């Protein structure tokens, strides 16, 4: 029986919600929220990212991410350094890298359990299908 678009969309949302809950619980002992860990992960991949770039990557507004970045800097996880013009760049501290690595281990475990029922081929297919659904511009708004 063919899958209806609405059912597929709901399944994607349910999986995302399950991941959010499980990841939040796994990261709590490190004193990290999911968005904080995501920030550390993105800074590990893109040192020197701007506040705006990190806000977009973590699904935050610039204003809410600015508040988060200040709290993370106060905790010693990231450094905020002046960039060109008015831009503020960010980078991990040694403590931020330590916490990120510990978080990565926990996140890997959650995702391994979540996708345990899929073969490597099925996981690759799922990734390809999601990439195709997102298209070349994954942040573009859907047409109305």
N, C-alpha and C positions, 0 to 999 in steps of 0.2 A: 504494500500500500504506500503510495507517495506521501511524503511529509508535507504538511501545509507550512507556508512561510511563518505564520503566527506561532505554530508549535515549535518550529526550529528556533525562532527568536526567543521564545520563552525558555527553551532548553539552554540556550547560550546564557541567558540571564540567570537561570538557576545555577549553572556551573560557576558563573562569576560570583554569585552570592555565596555559594558553598566555599569557594576559594577564599573570599574575603573573610568569612567567619573563621575558617581553619587557620589562615595565615595570621590573622589578628591574635588568635589564641596562642599560636606557636611563638610569635614575636614578643608577647607580653612579658615573659620572664626577662627579656633583655631591656625592658623599659621602652620599647619602640612601638609606635603605631605603624600600621601598614604604609601610610603615606611617608612617614619618616624613613622607614626602611627603603621604600621606593626611591626616595631622594638620595640616600646613600648609594643605592645601586646605580642610579643614573650618573651620579658624580664619579663613581668608580669608572664608568664607561666613557664619560665626557667631562674630564676635569676642566674647570674654568667655565662651566656653563653659567649663563646669565640667570637672573631671577625669573625673567619672563620665560626662558626656555624650560627651566625646571618646573615652573607653574604649569605649563602646557603638558610636559611629560608626566606630571603627577596628577593631572586632571583638577588643578586648583586654579583659582583666580590669582592674579598677580598680588592683590592685597592679602588674601589669606595665606599665600605662600610666603610673602614677606614676613608675616608674623611667625609662621612656622620656622623660617630660616633663622630668625633672631633667637628663638627658643633653642634651636639645634646648635647655634653658635655659642649661646650661653652655657650649654651642656658640654661643649668642647668636642662636638662631633664634626662640625664643619667650620671653615673659615670663610668670612666674607671679605673680599679684597676689591679695591677700586679697579674698575676697568676703564676703557676709553670713554670719555665724556662722563655722563651720569650713570653709566652702567655699573652694576655690581656683579662681580664674578664670584664663584663659589668653588671650594675644593675641600676634600676630606682631610681631616686631621688624622694622626696616627690612631687615636681612640676611635674616630669614625670608621676607619678602615678595619680595626679590630672588631667592632660591633657589626659592621657590614658583613664581614666574613662569617662571623658566628650566625648572623641572620640568614645568610645564603645557605648554610648547612640546614637550618630549620626549614626554610622555604623549599629547598630541594626535596626534603622528606615529604612535605605536604603534597607537592605536585607529583612526586613518584607514586604516592598512595592514590591520588586522585585519578591518575591515568593508568593505573596498574592493570585495568581490564582491557587495555588496548595493546595490540602488537605494535612493534616499531613501524611497520608499514601503515597500519591504521592511524597512528599518531602523525606520521608524515602526511598522509592524506588529509587528515583533519586540519593540520597546519596549512596545507595548500588550499583547501576549500575556504578557510577563514581569510587567508590572504586574498583569494579571488573575490570574496564577498566584500572585503574592505576596499578593494581596488587600489589604484596607484596613490590615492590621497586619503589615508585612513582617518584624518581629522576633519575632512570636509563634511559639512552638514548634509543630511539626507534631503532630497528634494521633497517638497510638500505636495 
